[in-house]
Structures are given as structure tokens and as C-alpha cells.
Amino acid sequence: MAKEFVVTPWEVTGEVDYNKLIKEFGTQPLNDELIKKIEKKAGKGHHFLRRKIFFSHRELDILLKEYEQGRKFALYTGRGPSGNTHLGHIIPWMFTKYLQDAFDVPLYFQITDDEKFLLKPNLSLEETNKMGYENALDFIALGFDPKKTFIFVDSDYAKTLYKIAIQIAKKVTGSSARAVFGFTNNTNIGMYFWPAMQAAPCILPSILEGRKVRTLIPAAIDQDPYWRIVRDVAPKLGYPKTAAIHCVFLPALTGPKGKMSTSTGEHSTIFTTDTPEEVKKKVNKYAFSGGKDTLKEHRKKGGNPDIDSSYKWLSFFEEDDRKLKKIYNEYKSGKLLSGEIKQILIEKLNTFLKEHQKKREKARSQLDKFILKD
């Protein structure tokens, strides 16, 4: 019997059934009608929407209706700095950039150095803080508007965040925290409080802008438990419920189960700082193949792109639908070999990373334009 998948804010294992996850989390599927509404209001589409890479939401329909009525929202997403940024981290950020450009709204980006310090016994707060500012360079490199983008590291913005978080914490019981997050008697008390800090940015725009602002969170589905808490509490404090739009995980290179993560091995994780040679080595060595065992058999029967890691990754990074469809058909027919589809992915990733790394270095001199501090 296959092992059940696990999806929590700190662990993703097994082959995720996203339809089942929608039911378990109580979210709504992102249907074609809602996608068309997003694209119409945005004035342009996005391949993450067309391909259902973003597949689930909470009250996005209500947020869009309010936007039609002239009520602008604010975007909120973030990063937990426990190491270097990898390509799985930037998927929701890329979509957040599309939303900011299309809807012309402010964006708040939380770097949770405090959470990673509490969660990781081998990391000091100084280390997670330093990693946070390094991770911020990758975010800035995607081209966000510095006039409308506000980045804050929790421990350096604690005075502001704490005043919000403590109001949220007062409305949440220990039993609720245990039920939502699976905390036990062995969980340190910092982690019991910390979800209130994660929830604080949902209310932060209302406080800073002096009006009631609904927030929209583009994030991977594993982070959704945090928003369940704040959605219950926000109305009690006089603020609108936050909305959310969830993406699937960039799959592990090594196979169809789980997501790409350093916990599955840094050797098979592609970081934004990897060299072209490192990318080539990782893809060639670790990318799970949907091809047949022999050249003759592959030419005759074709490969299976639906389980092939290189093809799955191309569905995230190749924006051109016609190119992607051609790759799919040629691989399935046997015309395209496993080594060749790997080479297509290598070229695509290295082209992206070459430009990203230039912008990342440039971001070092731009960091102060984005940072909020007490």
C-alpha cells in the first residue's frame, strides 16, 4: 500500500494529491472561470494560470469583486531563510511579480529569520538574519517596483510586528495551535507564538496605509495553515480576512514524489547561485527520466513526459505553450530522447540564471530602497 503524502508548513513528502489536499485544507479550486476573470482584470495571462500551477484559493473571487469596485488590495508573501534560495522558492515570487505589475498594488515581503531560528537547532539568529538578507537579493532580482515593495526581516522589524502579533495571539488558544500545526509538548514555546508573527503582515498594510486593506497571499499550498488562523482572528480585530492563491510544488529532480528541497539533498537541489556546470551536472545526474531503458525501445514506444522531471520543470520555466507542446509530443513519440530533453532544460535554466545572477548582484546596492526597519 502506498504511503500517504504529508503536507505541512515544515514537511512535504510523498506524491501529493492536490485535489485531495483542496478537500483536506478546505480551500477552493481555481477554476477556468476565475482564471479568466484574473486575466481580464490583469490585462494579460500567465502560464502559471493556464497550466494550473496555481490551482487553489481562498476568497480570491471576493477580492477581485472588491477590486472591480475600486478597493485596491495588498500582496503579501515571504521567505523562511534556512539556506540559499533554490528555484522552488522563486515560483510564487515570479507569479507575485505578475500580480504586482498587472494590478498596480503594494507588496509586503516577510523574511522570517525568527521562525528558522526557533525551528532549526543548528542555526543561530545571526545566521538566519544574514541568510534573510541574502535571500532578499533573489527576490529583488525578479524586478519588483521599489516604490511599492516593502521587505522586512522579522527580528529587525519586531517592534512594529510584535504590536500586531500580540493582538492576534490573544485570540488564539494553545489547543487551536496544536490542532492546526501539530504542535506537541516537546514543541518550544517560541513556535507556539510564532504563527502570530507570520499572521501579522496580513494586517500590517491596513495599519501602515490607515485604511482597511485586504491582503492576497501567493504562496505554495503548504503555507496555508498559517492563514487559517489569521482568517479567523482578523474580523474579530476589525480587519478583512486575507485571501490566498496557492501553487503546486516544483517537484524534486530525483522523482515524482515530494518537492525540491535541501532536505532531499543539496546535490540534487538547484540554487539561484549555481554555475552553468553545476546545473548541467545536477540535471544530467539526478533528473528522473520518463524514457525507456534502451534507445530502440524509446524510439519505438516513446517516453512518458508526465513522470519525467525535465519535462515537469519545463512546464514551470518554458513560457511558450507551443514549444512546450512540441517537446511533449516529440518525447512521447520517441523522437526526442531523455538526454535531449535534459539538455533543453539545462539551456533554459542556465539562460534564466545567467540574467538572474547579474540582477542579484546589482540588487546589493538596491537593498536599502526596499527594506523596512523600526
C-alpha positions, -999 to 999 in steps of 0.1 A, spaced: 0 0 0 14 34 -10 24 57 18 2 87 23 16 121 14 23 146 41 20 184 36 27 208 65 45 242 67 77 223 75 75 190 57 63 178 23 67 141 15 51 115 -8 33 121 -41 9 149 -34 -27 146 -45 -37 182 -49 -74 175 -53 -74 157 -21 -54 185 -5 -81 210 -15 -107 190 4 -84 185 34 -75 221 37 -109 234 28 -98 257 0 -115 263 -33 -102 251 -67 -90 278 -91 -115 271 -119 -114 283 -155 -140 310 -149 -119 326 -121 -87 323 -141 -104 342 -170 -115 369 -145 -79 373 -132 -66 375 -168 -93 400 -179 -87 423 -149 -49 419 -152 -50 427 -189 -27 397 -197 -24 360 -189 3 339 -172 14 304 -180 12 295 -143 -26 301 -145 -31 284 -179 -12 253 -167 -29 253 -132 4 256 -115 -17 280 -93 -46 257 -86 -64 267 -53 -75 298 -35 -93 313 -5 -118 342 -13 -99 353 -44 -133 358 -60 -144 383 -33 -111 402 -36 -115 406 -73 -150 418 -69 -138 444 -44 -111 454 -69 -137 460 -95 -154 484 -71 -122 504 -67 -108 488 -35 -72 480 -40 -56 451 -22 -21 445 -10 1 415 -18 20 396 9 44 367 5 78 358 21 107 335 27 120 315 56 158 318 55 174 285 64 198 284 35 204 296 -1 174 303 -24 166 275 -47 144 275 -78 114 261 -60 114 292 -37 110 317 -66 80 301 -83 54 320 -62 76 351 -63 75 351 -101 38 350 -100 37 377 -74 56 399 -98 29 393 -124 2 403 -100 20 435 -88 26 446 -124 -9 438 -135 -29 452 -106 -5 480 -96 -6 472 -59 18 473 -29 37 442 -19 49 432 16 76 406 18 83 390 52 117 373 59 111 350 89 146 348 105 129 342 139 110 312 127 140 294 113 160 302 144 132 286 166 128 257 142 164 247 133 185 237 163 217 241 143 211 277 133 218 309 153 196 340 149 226 358 135 229 332 108 192 332 98 193 370 98 222 371 75 207 345 52 175 365 51 192 395 35 210 372 10 176 356 1 162 391 -4 186 397 -32 169 369 -52 136 385 -46 147 419 -57 164 404 -88 130 395 -102 123 431 -109 98 443 -82 90 480 -80 110 496 -51 84 523 -46 57 497 -40 76 468 -25 84 466 12 108 439 26 112 434 63 132 409 84 112 399 115 139 405 141 147 439 126 111 449 123 100 433 156 88 465 173 61 470 146 52 434 141 50 425 177 23 450 184 2 434 158 12 398 166 3 401 203 -33 412 194 -36 381 172 -20 358 198 -45 368 224 -73 354 202 -57 320 196 -57 292 221 -30 266 226 -54 239 215 -61 257 183 -24 260 176 -19 223 183 -48 213 160 -37 234 131 1 230 133 5 197 151 25 211 180 32 188 209 45 191 245 80 189 230 75 220 208 93 250 222 70 279 233 85 302 207 69 281 180 35 283 197 37 321 195 54 324 161 23 319 139 10 352 152 42 368 137 35 351 104 -1 364 105 9 400 114 17 411 78 -19 403 69 -29 433 90 2 454 85 -9 471 53 -41 483 70 -21 499 98 6 515 76 -19 528 50 -45 539 75 -74 521 59 -88 486 58 -68 466 32 -75 431 22 -42 411 15 -37 385 -11 -10 358 -4 5 340 -34 23 310 -18 28 273 -20 -1 253 -5 20 240 24 19 275 40 -19 277 40 -23 266 77 -10 300 88 -37 318 70 -65 297 86 -56 312 120 -55 348 108 -87 345 87 -105 335 120 -89 363 140 -88 393 116 -126 400 117 -125 399 155 -99 427 154 -119 447 128 -98 438 97 -108 420 64 -100 383 60 -69 377 40 -73 360 6 -48 334 -8 -38 318 -41 -18 286 -39 7 269 -62 18 234 -66 54 225 -57 83 224 -81 89 187 -80 121 171 -68 146 165 -97 150 130 -83 115 118 -89 78 124 -89 73 124 -51 76 155 -29 90 189 -37 126 201 -44 142 208 -11 176 208 5 162 181 29 163 158 -1 199 166 -7 218 197 -17 235 177 -45 202 175 -64 188 209 -55 194 237 -80 202 270 -63 200 305 -78 238 308 -73 247 276 -91 272 278 -120 262 265 -155 284 235 -149 267 227 -116 232 230 -132 243 207 -161 258 181 -137 227 181 -114 202 178 -142 221 151 -161 228 130 -130 196 134 -109 167 144 -132 143 114 -131 137 101 -166 104 91 -182 123 74 -211 126 38 -219 155 16 -209 170 12 -244 173 36 -274 155 11 -296 126 7 -271 124 45 -266 123 52 -304 95 26 -307 73 32 -277 83 68 -267 89 83 -233 64 94 -206 66 132 -201 41 131 -173 66 115 -150 98 130 -165 114 156 -142 129 176 -170 95 180 -187 78 188 -155 104 215 -148 100 229 -183 62 233 -176 73 258 -150 101 276 -168 91 274 -205 65 301 -211 58 293 -247 29 269 -249 37 258 -285 73 250 -276 62 230 -246 36 211 -265 61 202 -292 85 189 -266 57 168 -250 47 153 -283 82 146 -296 92 130 -263 61 109 -261 65 97 -298 102 87 -292 116 114 -315 131 133 -285 154 113 -262 159 116 -225 193 132 -228 179 157 -253 151 168 -231 176 172 -202 197 194 -225 167 216 -233 161 221 -196 198 228 -189 198 255 -215 166 270 -203 177 271 -166 212 285 -174 198 312 -196 175 323 -168 202 320 -141 227 340 -162 205 370 -161 192 364 -126 227 363 -112 236 396 -128 204 412 -114 211 396 -80 245 412 -77 230 446 -88 204 442 -60 231 445 -33 232 482 -40 194 485 -42 186 467 -9 181 498 12 154 510 -12 132 481 -2 139 474 35 116 484 63 132 487 98 119 500 131 
